Amino acid sequence: MTTRGLLREAYLVLRFCGLLSLWVATRLTLKKVHFETVRTILVVRHDRIGDMVLTTPLFQVLRRVFVNARIIVLGSRVNAAVVENHPCVDEVMVFEDEKRFRQFCRSVKIDLAIDAYYSYIFRPAWMTVVSGARYRLGFEKAGREICFNLSGPREGGQQHMVDHLLDLVRSLGVAVQDKQPRLYLSGTERQWAGDFLAHEGIGDDAILVAFHPGAYYPSQRWPLERFIALGQRLLDAEPAARLLVFGGPRENDLLEQVRRTLTDGRVKVFLGLGLRQFMALVSLCRASVCNNSGALHISCGLGVPTVSWLGPADPVLWRPRGPQDILVGKQVSCQPCYRDVCGRHRCLLDITVDDVWKALQKQLSSTS
């Protein structure tokens, strides 16, 4: 473990010890949920896009169990749009500040508040208290449990992130069936995507492939020159191929490099798209090639076959696991390291253009 990791663990132990007396008190006041009394549910998830996507199976279980309840998701400016139009979510509130959140909760009586952060971070747990909910549930670690009055799962254990999140409802005695993240587009959004591509001269017979060369951390990015080489190989091999290249607001430099290098008219580089517009266009693609990013999880949630790699992240936790998803790469001894920046970067540099091309060919042949 790194020095930074050791310091973090020491801090968490000290935090728990400091909150120990309050933790004992919460263990004495744990409640049992009376399901029939739960009419409004709040799920706290105001962080990143991929995390919101992976939380959608939790929404699906909540809707099945609490059929008539109003399900509200507390999202961020970044991820709230992900679950627009989701049939299991009644309302999405964008978190601005705690004052506005308190005002909202005073106007809406919350019965059950769920902190969906699989983390040691304390603030999301505290938000369940601020909500005034009668029942409060979340992952227990390093004193976070003082905020909850339902017995929840402990943070830890080797399983996929979706399974960790579903442990929240399992702790209520609820059976879990569907574990696949799912996202939904409206008919209007799908129509817009089709019209937009037609305006760009892309017909219905085109083989659409999405590339997303960006990622939150530099250590998660496969080298851009390899993305470009892969794109050129696709265009050389498939005359009907149309390459759609996407990125977020912080990735304009990457996209400009692609635009300058891949000058073939069959390549469309998209700058300034809204998140829902990106989702609508990706939904029409035959395959999506991504770094470990929100774009990867969105593609999976839309049912688009993906080719990806995880780099420094733990494949047990984060791998796409749909039947149409291919994970490329070889396990290396230092993985997972979760470094933001890496000097050696073997986990991604060992992945060749040939490796990804073979996976992409497999995806395109299976969806033809």
TIZA-398532 format. One record per atom (N, C-alpha, C): residue in one letter; y, x negated, z negated. Coordinates in pm, whole numbers, padded with zeros to 5 digits, always signed. Layout:
BEGIN
aYXZ ...
//
This chain:
BEGIN
m-00119-00084+00000 m+00000+00000+00000 m+00125-00088+00000 t+00228-00044+00074 t+00352-00121+00082 t+00429-00114-00049 t+00527-00206-00064 t+00612-00204-00183 t+00685-00071-00194 r+00731-00021-00081 r+00799+00109-00082 r+00707+00219-00131 g+00581+00215-00086 g+00485+00316-00131 g+00455+00306-00279 l+00442+00183-00330 l+00416+00164-00473 l+00533+00216-00557 l+00654+00188-00512 l+00771+00237-00586 l+00777+00389-00586 r+00741+00450-00473 r+00740+00595-00467 r+00637+00653-00563 e+00517+00595-00565 e+00414+00646-00656 e+00455+00630-00801 a+00519+00518-00834 a+00566+00498-00972 a+00669+00603-01009 y+00760+00632-00916 y+00861+00735-00941 y+00796+00871-00965 l+00695+00905-00885 l+00630+01036-00898 l+00557+01049-01032 v+00495+00939-01076 v+00429+00941-01208 v+00532+00963-01318 l+00643+00892-01309 l+00748+00907-01411 l+00808+01048-01407 r+00824+01102-01287 r+00878+01238-01276 r+00784+01338-01341 f+00655+01322-01315 f+00560+01415-01375 f+00561+01404-01527 c+00564+01281-01578 c+00566+01262-01723 c+00690+01326-01785 g+00803+01315-01715 g+00924+01374-01766 g+00920+01525-01768 l+00843+01584-01678 l+00834+01730-01670 l+00708+01785-01738 l+00639+01699-01810 l+00508+01736-01864 l+00513+01858-01955 s+00611+01863-02044 s+00617+01976-02137 s+00640+02106-02064 l+00724+02103-01960 l+00745+02224-01881 l+00620+02261-01802 w+00547+02159-01757 w+00422+02186-01685 w+00323+02258-01775 v+00312+02216-01901 v+00222+02283-01997 v+00262+02428-02014 a+00394+02453-02021 a+00442+02590-02038 a+00406+02676-01917 t+00416+02622-01797 t+00383+02702-01679 t+00234+02733-01675 r+00151+02643-01724 r+00007+02670-01725 r-00027+02787-01818 l+00060+02809-01917 l+00036+02918-02012 l+00086+03052-01960 t+00166+03050-01854 t+00227+03173-01804 t+00187+03204-01660 l+00075+03150-01614 l+00030+03177-01479 l+00000+03326-01461 k+00034+03377-01345 k+00015+03518-01316 k-00099+03540-01217 k-00137+03665-01204 k-00233+03705-01102 k-00162+03804-01010 v-00175+03782-00878 v-00104+03866-00783 v-00167+04005-00775 h-00084+04107-00787 h-00126+04244-00758 h-00082+04273-00615 f-00175+04262-00523 f-00144+04261-00380 f-00066+04385-00338 e-00098+04500-00397 e-00036+04624-00353 e+00113+04631-00387 t+00159+04545-00478 t+00300+04547-00517 t+00386+04451-00433 v+00323+04371-00348 v+00397+04272-00269 v+00450+04337-00142 r+00580+04354-00138 r+00642+04418-00021 r+00729+04322+00060 t+00772+04212-00001 t+00854+04114+00069 t+00803+03974+00036 i+00776+03895+00140 i+00723+03758+00124 i+00821+03661+00187 l+00850+03553+00116 l+00933+03446+00168 l+00849+03320+00181 v+00851+03257+00299 v+00783+03129+00320 v+00890+03023+00345 v+00891+02920+00261 v+00990+02812+00271 v+00937+02704+00364 r+01008+02679+00476 r+00961+02582+00576 r+01080+02526+00654 h+01184+02482+00585 h+01306+02438+00655 h+01305+02286+00677 d+01208+02242+00761 d+01201+02100+00792 d+01192+02078+00943 r+01075+02039+00995 r+01065+01997+01135 r+00988+02098+01219 i+00996+02075+01350 i+00937+02168+01445 i+00785+02172+01434 g+00720+02055+01436 g+00574+02052+01431 g+00519+02115+01305 d+00587+02094+01192 d+00542+02152+01066 d+00547+02305+01071 m+00651+02358+01136 m+00661+02504+01149 m+00547+02557+01235 v+00517+02488+01346 v+00407+02533+01432 v+00277+02537+01355 l+00250+02432+01278 l+00124+02425+01204 l+00117+02524+01089 t+00229+02586+01055 t+00231+02687+00949 t+00201+02826+01003 t+00200+02844+01135 t+00179+02978+01190 t+00044+03041+01151 p-00065+02965+01135 p-00187+03031+01086 p-00169+03093+00947 l-00084+03034+00864 l-00054+03092+00734 l+00014+03228+00751 f+00110+03236+00845 f+00177+03365+00870 f+00075+03469+00916 q-00020+03424+00999 q-00119+03517+01052 q-00207+03574+00942 v-00245+03492+00845 v-00326+03541+00734 v-00243+03635+00646 l-00119+03597+00619 l-00033+03682+00536 l-00016+03820+00599 r+00002+03825+00730 r+00017+03955+00796 r-00110+04037+00785 r-00226+03973+00798 r-00352+04047+00788 r-00374+04103+00649 v-00336+04027+00547 v-00363+04069+00409 v-00255+04165+00359 f-00130+04130+00386 f-00017+04212+00341 f+00038+04287+00462 v-00037+04389+00505 v-00011+04454+00633 v+00130+04510+00642 n+00178+04571+00535 n+00307+04641+00539 n+00420+04560+00478 a+00393+04436+00439 a+00498+04355+00376 a+00594+04302+00482 r+00716+04277+00438 r+00816+04212+00522 r+00804+04062+00501 i+00774+03988+00607 i+00755+03843+00598 i+00879+03773+00651 i+00943+03696+00563 i+01066+03623+00597 i+01036+03474+00592 v+01080+03400+00692 v+01062+03256+00696 v+01198+03189+00678 l+01206+03098+00582 l+01325+03017+00563 l+01310+02891+00646 g+01379+02886+00760 g+01367+02773+00851 g+01493+02688+00851 s+01495+02589+00938 s+01610+02500+00954 s+01675+02526+01089 r+01792+02467+01110 r+01856+02476+01241 r+01764+02421+01350 v+01681+02324+01312 v+01594+02257+01409 v+01473+02343+01444 n+01409+02405+01343 n+01278+02466+01369 n+01275+02618+01366 a+01384+02685+01331 a+01380+02830+01313 a+01341+02902+01442 a+01389+02853+01556 a+01363+02922+01683 a+01215+02921+01721 v+01138+02832+01663 v+00995+02821+01697 v+00924+02954+01676 v+00958+03025+01568 v+00884+03147+01535 v+00959+03275+01569 e+01063+03262+01652 e+01123+03384+01707 e+01016+03456+01789 n+01015+03586+01783 n+00921+03668+01860 n+00777+03657+01810 h+00756+03593+01693 h+00620+03585+01640 h+00584+03719+01575 p+00473+03779+01614 p+00440+03913+01564 p+00412+03919+01414 c+00388+03803+01353 c+00358+03802+01209 c+00481+03768+01125 v+00595+03751+01188 v+00718+03716+01116 v+00822+03823+01144 d+00876+03883+01039 d+00974+03989+01055 d+01117+03937+01065 e+01144+03824+01000 e+01280+03773+00998 e+01276+03622+00975 v+01367+03550+01042 v+01383+03407+01020 v+01524+03382+00971 m+01537+03321+00854 m+01668+03286+00800 m+01686+03135+00812 v+01799+03093+00867 v+01829+02951+00878 v+01894+02904+00748 f+01834+02804+00685 f+01889+02753+00560 f+02016+02673+00587 e+02125+02714+00525 e+02252+02644+00536 e+02283+02566+00409 d+02282+02637+00297 d+02305+02574+00167 d+02250+02668+00061 e+02240+02616-00061 e+02176+02694-00167 e+02259+02817-00204 k+02391+02808-00195 k+02475+02922-00230 k+02446+03042-00139 r+02442+03018-00009 r+02412+03126+00085 r+02270+03177+00067 f+02180+03087+00036 f+02042+03129+00013 f+02034+03222-00109 r+02104+03188-00216 r+02106+03276-00334 r+02162+03414-00300 q+02269+03416-00222 q+02329+03544-00183 q+02229+03627-00103 f+02157+03562-00014 f+02057+03633+00065 f+01949+03692-00025 c+01901+03613-00120 c+01792+03658-00207 c+01836+03769-00301 r+01964+03773-00333 r+02013+03883-00416 r+02014+04014-00337 s+02030+04003-00207 s+02033+04124-00123 s+01893+04169-00082 v+01795+04080-00095 v+01657+04111-00056 v+01566+04077-00173 k+01501+04175-00229 k+01412+04150-00342 k+01284+04082-00293 i+01265+03956-00333 i+01147+03880-00292 i+01036+03900-00394 d+00920+03941-00348 d+00806+03959-00439 d+00721+03833-00448 l+00698+03768-00334 l+00613+03649-00330 l+00684+03540-00251 a+00708+03425-00314 a+00769+03311-00245 a+00667+03199-00237 i+00648+03145-00116 i+00550+03039-00091 i+00621+02916-00039 d+00608+02807-00110 d+00659+02678-00064 d+00550+02614+00021 a+00573+02604+00151 a+00470+02554+00243 a+00482+02404+00269 y+00562+02333+00189 y+00573+02188+00205 y+00452+02120+00140 y+00374+02050+00222 y+00264+01970+00170 y+00323+01833+00137 s+00385+01822+00021 s+00468+01706-00007 s+00497+01696-00156 y+00547+01579-00195 y+00594+01560-00333 y+00740+01602-00348 i+00809+01635-00238 i+00951+01669-00244 i+00971+01791-00335 f+01067+01779-00425 f+01083+01881-00529 f+01166+02001-00483 r+01264+01978-00397 r+01359+02085-00367 r+01297+02211-00308 p+01202+02202-00213 p+01143+02326-00161 p+01073+02407-00270 a+01010+02338-00365 a+00947+02409-00477 a+01054+02482-00559 w+01166+02414-00581 w+01275+02475-00658 w+01331+02598-00586 m+01326+02599-00452 m+01377+02713-00377 m+01300+02840-00408 t+01174+02829-00445 t+01099+02949-00482 t+01153+03008-00611 v+01201+02922-00701 v+01262+02970-00825 v+01396+03035-00795 v+01476+02969-00712 v+01607+03022-00673 v+01593+03159-00607 s+01484+03181-00537 s+01463+03309-00466 s+01451+03427-00561 g+01418+03400-00687 g+01400+03508-00783 g+01270+03584-00766 a+01176+03526-00691 a+01050+03595-00663 a+00968+03617-00789 r+00900+03727-00794 r+00812+03757-00907 r+00692+03663-00907 y+00639+03631-00788 y+00527+03540-00776 y+00572+03417-00695 r+00532+03298-00743 r+00573+03174-00676 r+00451+03083-00662 l+00435+03027-00540 l+00315+02951-00508 l+00351+02830-00423 g+00282+02718-00447 g+00303+02599-00366 g+00205+02490-00405 f+00217+02376-00338 f+00129+02263-00367 f+00173+02194-00496 e+00076+02161-00577 e+00104+02104-00709 e+00094+01952-00702 k+00205+01886-00729 k+00206+01740-00733 k+00331+01692-00805 a+00314+01594-00894 a+00425+01520-00955 a+00529+01612-01018 g+00484+01719-01083 g+00576+01806-01154 g+00628+01923-01075 r+00598+01931-00945 r+00644+02045-00866 r+00589+02176-00922 e+00473+02167-00989 e+00406+02288-01037 e+00484+02365-01142 i+00587+02303-01201 i+00666+02378-01299 i+00742+02492-01232 c+00757+02486-01101 c+00830+02590-01029 c+00742+02710-00995 f+00611+02697-01008 f+00520+02801-00962 f+00456+02873-01081 n+00434+03002-01064 n+00362+03077-01167 n+00229+03133-01116 l+00187+03087-00999 l+00053+03110-00949 l-00017+02975-00938 s-00146+02975-00963 s-00222+02851-00954 s-00249+02819-00808 g-00189+02708-00761 g-00203+02670-00620 g-00286+02545-00604 p-00306+02503-00479 p-00385+02382-00452 p-00307+02257-00488 r-00379+02152-00519 r-00315+02023-00543 r-00299+01949-00411 e-00193+01872-00400 e-00172+01791-00282 e-00274+01676-00283 g-00347+01660-00173 g-00448+01555-00165 g-00575+01607-00101 g-00663+01515-00061 g-00789+01553+00002 g-00785+01530+00152 q-00902+01503+00209 q-00914+01470+00350 q-00951+01594+00432 q-00849+01658+00491 q-00871+01768+00583 q-00746+01786+00668 h-00756+01869+00770 h-00645+01890+00861 h-00529+01960+00789 m-00406+01935+00838 m-00289+01995+00775 m-00296+02147+00774 v-00349+02207+00880 v-00362+02353+00882 v-00451+02400+00768 d-00559+02327+00742 d-00648+02366+00632 d-00578+02350+00497 h-00499+02245+00482 h-00421+02231+00358 h-00330+02353+00339 l-00260+02392+00443 l-00167+02504+00433 l-00241+02635+00405 l-00358+02650+00464 l-00436+02772+00438 l-00496+02773+00298 d-00505+02655+00234 d-00549+02653+00094 d-00454+02732+00005 l-00329+02747+00047 l-00234+02827-00031 l-00283+02971-00045 v-00328+03031+00065 v-00377+03168+00055 v-00519+03174+00002 r-00596+03070+00027 r-00730+03066-00033 r-00720+03068-00185 s-00616+03006-00240 s-00599+03004-00385 s-00573+03143-00442 l-00535+03237-00354 l-00517+03377-00396 l-00645+03457-00382 g-00752+03392-00337 g-00878+03461-00317 g-00890+03525-00180 v-00808+03481-00085 v-00806+03540+00049 v-00894+03459+00143 a-00977+03526+00221 a-01062+03459+00318 a-00980+03425+00442 v-01013+03313+00504 v-00941+03265+00622 v-01034+03272+00743 q-00982+03325+00854 q-01062+03335+00976 q-01002+03251+01088 d-00883+03287+01134 d-00821+03219+01248 d-00738+03101+01200 k-00772+02980+01248 k-00700+02860+01206 k-00614+02800+01318 q-00608+02865+01433 q-00538+02807+01547 q-00389+02843+01544 p-00300+02743+01546 p-00157+02774+01556 p-00127+02851+01685 r-00039+02951+01675 r-00006+03032+01791 r+00144+03060+01795 l+00200+03044+01915 l+00341+03075+01939 l+00349+03183+02047 y+00461+03255+02048 y+00473+03369+02137 y+00608+03369+02208 l+00603+03402+02336 l+00723+03417+02417 l+00740+03563+02458 s+00862+03603+02477 s+00886+03739+02524 s+00870+03744+02676 g+00855+03864+02728 g+00847+03880+02872 g+00973+03830+02942 t+01087+03850+02877 t+01214+03805+02933 t+01218+03652+02944 e+01166+03585+02842 e+01163+03438+02845 e+01070+03386+02954 r+00956+03449+02970 r+00864+03407+03075 r+00925+03431+03214 q+00992+03543+03228 q+01057+03573+03355 q+01166+03471+03386 w+01243+03433+03283 w+01347+03332+03302 w+01287+03201+03352 a+01176+03159+03292 a+01114+03032+03331 a+01069+03035+03476 g+01006+03146+03517 g+00963+03158+03656 g+01079+03156+03753 d+01185+03230+03718 d+01303+03234+03805 d+01371+03097+03811 f+01376+03028+03698 f+01441+02897+03692 f+01369+02798+03783 l+01237+02795+03775 l+01161+02702+03859 l+01174+02738+04007 a+01177+02869+04037 a+01194+02911+04176 a+01329+02863+04229 h+01431+02872+04144 h+01564+02826+04183 h+01565+02675+04208 e+01477+02603+04137 e+01465+02458+04155 e+01375+02421+04273 g+01327+02523+04343 g+01243+02498+04460 g+01097+02473+04427 i+01053+02512+04309 i+00914+02491+04267 i+00840+02622+04282 g+00743+02626+04372 g+00669+02748+04401 g+00553+02772+04307 d+00490+02887+04323 d+00378+02925+04236 d+00255+02837+04259 d+00248+02770+04374 d+00131+02688+04405 d+00142+02546+04349 a+00253+02514+04282 a+00273+02380+04229 a+00182+02354+04108 i+00138+02230+04096 i+00064+02187+03976 i+00166+02129+03879 l+00201+02206+03778 l+00306+02166+03684 l+00247+02085+03569 v+00304+01968+03544 v+00263+01883+03432 v+00387+01847+03352 a+00381+01865+03222 a+00493+01833+03134 a+00473+01696+03072 f+00580+01617+03068 f+00584+01489+02995 f+00690+01501+02887 h+00657+01451+02768 h+00757+01442+02661 h+00749+01300+02604 p+00832+01206+02653 p+00820+01066+02613 p+00888+01031+02481 g+00953+01127+02417 g+01023+01098+02293 g+00939+01130+02170 a+00990+01094+02054 a+00928+01124+01925 a+01030+01092+01816 y+01008+01146+01697 y+01106+01131+01589 y+01125+00985+01550 y+01013+00911+01537 y+01020+00770+01500 y+00982+00680+01618 p+01045+00563+01632 p+01007+00471+01739 p+00859+00434+01736 s+00799+00428+01617 s+00658+00387+01607 s+00563+00490+01666 q+00613+00611+01695 q+00527+00716+01751 q+00533+00720+01904 r+00613+00632+01964 r+00636+00641+02108 r+00547+00543+02187 w+00467+00597+02276 w+00398+00517+02376 w+00505+00457+02466 p+00489+00332+02512 p+00595+00268+02590 p+00640+00353+02709 l+00771+00365+02726 l+00827+00449+02831 l+00781+00404+02969 e+00770+00272+02990 e+00728+00225+03122 e+00587+00272+03157 r+00505+00298+03055 r+00370+00349+03083 r+00375+00498+03119 f+00464+00572+03053 f+00485+00712+03095 f+00527+00716+03242 i+00620+00628+03278 i+00671+00626+03416 i+00559+00589+03514 a+00478+00490+03478 a+00366+00451+03564 a+00265+00564+03577 l+00242+00636+03469 l+00150+00750+03473 l+00206+00859+03564 g+00336+00884+03551 g+00398+00985+03637 g+00386+00950+03784 q+00407+00824+03817 q+00396+00782+03957 q+00253+00796+04007 r+00156+00766+03922 r+00016+00780+03961 r-00018+00927+03988 l+00034+01015+03904 l+00012+01158+03925 l+00070+01204+04058 l+00193+01163+04088 l+00259+01204+04212 l+00186+01148+04334 d+00135+01026+04325 d+00062+00964+04437 d-00071+01035+04462 a-00135+01082+04353 a-00269+01139+04366 a-00268+01288+04399 e-00162+01359+04359 e-00158+01505+04372 e-00032+01546+04448 p-00041+01571+04579 p+00078+01612+04655 p+00144+01739+04600 a+00065+01827+04539 a+00120+01952+04487 a+00176+01938+04345 a+00166+01818+04289 a+00212+01798+04150 a+00364+01808+04141 r+00411+01867+04032 r+00551+01869+03997 r+00560+01825+03851 l+00636+01720+03827 l+00645+01662+03693 l+00772+01710+03624 l+00756+01777+03511 l+00868+01826+03431 l+00880+01736+03308 v+00993+01668+03294 v+01012+01571+03186 v+01115+01627+03087 f+01075+01633+02960 f+01158+01695+02856 f+01190+01595+02746 g+01293+01626+02671 g+01327+01547+02553 g+01426+01621+02468 g+01443+01575+02345 g+01539+01635+02254 g+01677+01574+02269 p+01774+01624+02191 p+01913+01577+02202 p+01929+01427+02177 r+01841+01369+02096 r+01853+01226+02064 r+01782+01138+02167 e+01724+01199+02270 e+01641+01125+02364 e+01699+01120+02505 n+01829+01143+02516 n+01893+01142+02648 n+01878+01008+02718 d+01884+00898+02642 d+01871+00765+02704 d+01733+00748+02768 l+01629+00796+02698 l+01494+00789+02755 l+01486+00869+02884 l+01541+00989+02882 l+01533+01075+02999 l+01612+01018+03117 e+01725+00956+03087 e+01802+00894+03195 e+01726+00779+03259 q+01651+00704+03178 q+01570+00596+03235 q+01462+00653+03329 v+01403+00765+03288 v+01303+00829+03374 v+01369+00876+03504 r+01486+00938+03492 r+01555+00990+03609 r+01588+00878+03709 r+01631+00762+03655 r+01669+00650+03743 r+01548+00585+03809 t+01431+00593+03742 t+01312+00522+03791 t+01226+00610+03881 l+01199+00733+03838 l+01118+00825+03917 l+01212+00910+04002 t+01243+00863+04120 t+01342+00930+04204 t+01280+01030+04300 d+01150+01046+04294 d+01081+01145+04378 d+01137+01284+04347 g+01161+01362+04453 g+01216+01496+04435 g+01125+01592+04361 r+00998+01552+04343 r+00905+01638+04269 r+00915+01620+04118 v+01007+01534+04074 v+01027+01511+03931 v+01155+01583+03887 k+01143+01665+03783 k+01258+01735+03726 k+01276+01689+03582 v+01392+01630+03553 v+01423+01582+03419 v+01520+01681+03356 f+01485+01734+03239 f+01564+01840+03177 f+01643+01787+03058 l+01774+01801+03067 l+01864+01765+02958 l+01933+01891+02907 g+01948+01900+02776 g+02028+02009+02720 g+01961+02144+02715 l+01830+02151+02729 l+01761+02279+02717 l+01758+02326+02572 g+01763+02457+02552 g+01736+02513+02420 g+01587+02509+02392 l+01551+02519+02265 l+01410+02509+02227 l+01326+02619+02291 r+01377+02741+02295 r+01299+02850+02354 r+01287+02833+02505 q+01389+02775+02570 q+01379+02748+02713 q+01271+02642+02739 f+01269+02539+02657 f+01163+02437+02668 f+01026+02502+02653 m+01010+02587+02553 m+00882+02654+02531 m+00841+02737+02652 a+00937+02809+02710 a+00905+02895+02823 a+00859+02813+02944 l+00925+02700+02971 l+00887+02617+03084 l+00752+02548+03060 v+00731+02497+02941 v+00603+02431+02910 v+00487+02528+02921 s+00510+02653+02886 s+00401+02752+02888 s+00344+02771+03029 l+00420+02734+03132 l+00374+02749+03271 l+00301+02625+03322 c+00291+02521+03241 c+00232+02394+03286 c+00080+02394+03274 r+00017+02319+03362 r-00129+02304+03358 r-00172+02204+03252 a-00082+02113+03214 a-00113+02014+03111 a+00018+01961+03056 s+00010+01908+02933 s+00127+01851+02867 s+00086+01716+02808 v+00161+01610+02843 v+00133+01475+02794 v+00244+01438+02696 c+00207+01412+02570 c+00308+01397+02465 c+00273+01286+02368 n+00377+01229+02310 n+00361+01153+02186 n+00333+01252+02072 n+00305+01198+01955 n+00290+01281+01837 n+00429+01333+01799 s+00452+01461+01824 s+00586+01517+01810 s+00578+01668+01801 g+00695+01729+01778 g+00702+01875+01779 g+00661+01932+01913 a+00694+01861+02022 a+00658+01908+02156 a+00507+01919+02172 l+00434+01826+02113 l+00288+01831+02119 l+00236+01958+02051 h+00284+01985+01931 h+00234+02101+01857 h+00278+02232+01923 i+00397+02232+01985 i+00439+02351+02059 i+00345+02376+02176 s+00313+02271+02251 s+00220+02286+02364 s+00087+02344+02318 c+00037+02291+02207 c-00090+02343+02153 c-00076+02489+02113 g+00036+02523+02047 g+00056+02660+02002 g+00069+02759+02116 l+00111+02711+02233 l+00122+02796+02351 l-00007+02799+02433 g-00106+02723+02391 g-00234+02721+02461 g-00234+02635+02585 v-00138+02542+02596 v-00132+02451+02711 v-00222+02330+02681 p-00315+02293+02770 p-00399+02175+02747 p-00313+02050+02729 t-00346+01969+02630 t-00263+01852+02599 t-00343+01722+02610 v-00268+01614+02638 v-00318+01477+02626 v-00220+01407+02534 s-00271+01348+02426 s-00179+01289+02327 s-00247+01177+02251 w-00171+01118+02160 w-00218+01010+02073 w-00137+01021+01945 l-00185+00964+01837 l-00118+00983+01708 l-00050+00858+01655 g-00080+00741+01711 g-00014+00620+01665 g-00035+00596+01517 p+00075+00583+01440 p+00061+00548+01298 p+00019+00664+01208 a+00008+00785+01262 a-00025+00902+01180 a-00176+00914+01161 d-00214+00989+01059 d-00354+01008+01023 d-00416+01116+01113 p-00516+01082+01195 p-00577+01182+01283 p-00646+01294+01207 v-00696+01267+01088 v-00759+01373+01009 v-00658+01483+00980 l-00534+01445+00950 l-00430+01542+00915 l-00368+01608+01037 w-00342+01531+01143 w-00248+01575+01244 w-00305+01596+01383 r-00429+01565+01410 r-00478+01572+01547 r-00476+01716+01599 p-00442+01735+01727 p-00460+01867+01788 p-00610+01896+01793 r-00649+02014+01757 r-00793+02037+01752 r-00835+02162+01829 g-00751+02205+01922 g-00792+02313+02009 g-00897+02264+02109 p-00976+02352+02164 p-01080+02312+02260 p-01022+02251+02387 q-00893+02275+02413 q-00830+02226+02536 q-00743+02103+02512 d-00756+02037+02398 d-00672+01922+02363 d-00754+01794+02363 i-00699+01687+02424 i-00765+01556+02429 i-00678+01456+02356 l-00739+01388+02259 l-00670+01282+02185 l-00718+01147+02238 v-00624+01067+02287 v-00655+00936+02346 v-00626+00828+02243 g-00704+00721+02246 g-00674+00608+02158 g-00795+00562+02080 k-00781+00443+02025 k-00889+00383+01948 k-00840+00363+01805 q-00927+00386+01711 q-00892+00364+01571 q-00873+00214+01547 v-00764+00179+01482 v-00739+00039+01446 v-00734+00028+01294 s-00757-00092+01243 s-00776-00111+01099 s-00652-00075+01017 c-00534-00085+01077 c-00411-00058+01000 c-00367+00087+01008 q-00444+00170+01076 q-00408+00311+01093 q-00477+00395+00985 p-00406+00489+00920 p-00265+00523+00940 p-00175+00437+00851 c-00057+00404+00903 c+00038+00327+00822 c+00167+00404+00797 y+00196+00503+00882 y+00317+00587+00869 y+00447+00507+00872 r+00446+00391+00934 r+00570+00314+00946 r+00663+00379+01048 d+00793+00372+01022 d+00891+00422+01117 d+00901+00330+01238 v+00894+00200+01212 v+00901+00098+01316 v+00788-00001+01289 c+00723-00048+01397 c+00611-00141+01378 c+00625-00257+01476 g+00604-00378+01428 g+00614-00496+01513 g+00492-00513+01603 r+00374-00484+01552 r+00252-00506+01631 r+00220-00384+01717 h+00219-00267+01659 h+00207-00141+01733 h+00077-00131+01811 r-00030-00187+01758 r-00158-00189+01829 r-00210-00049+01856 c-00185+00044+01765 c-00240+00179+01778 c-00194+00247+01907 l-00076+00207+01959 l-00028+00265+02085 l-00035+00166+02201 l-00011+00038+02174 l-00015-00060+02282 l-00155-00078+02338 d-00257-00047+02260 d-00395-00056+02309 d-00431+00058+02405 i-00345+00160+02412 i-00372+00273+02502 i-00314+00240+02639 t-00398+00232+02739 t-00355+00193+02873 t-00319+00316+02957 v-00251+00291+03067 v-00222+00399+03163 v-00351+00456+03217 d-00451+00370+03241 d-00582+00418+03288 d-00644+00516+03190 d-00635+00485+03058 d-00692+00573+02956 d-00631+00713+02965 v-00500+00718+02975 v-00431+00848+02977 v-00452+00919+03110 w-00455+00844+03219 w-00478+00903+03349 w-00614+00972+03356 k-00717+00909+03303 k-00850+00971+03303 k-00849+01102+03225 a-00780+01103+03110 a-00773+01226+03031 a-00695+01335+03104 l-00585+01295+03168 l-00504+01393+03242 l-00582+01450+03361 q-00656+01365+03432 q-00739+01414+03542 q-00840+01517+03493 k-00898+01491+03377 k-00994+01584+03320 k-00929+01718+03290 q-00808+01714+03235 q-00738+01839+03204 q-00706+01916+03331 l-00658+01849+03433 l-00619+01917+03556 l-00741+01974+03630 s-00852+01902+03625 s-00972+01952+03693 s-01031+02073+03620 s-01015+02077+03487 s-01072+02188+03410 s-00986+02313+03417 t-00858+02300+03459 t-00770+02416+03467 t-00738+02457+03609 s-00805+02393+03705 s-00776+02423+03848 s-00833+02559+03887 
//
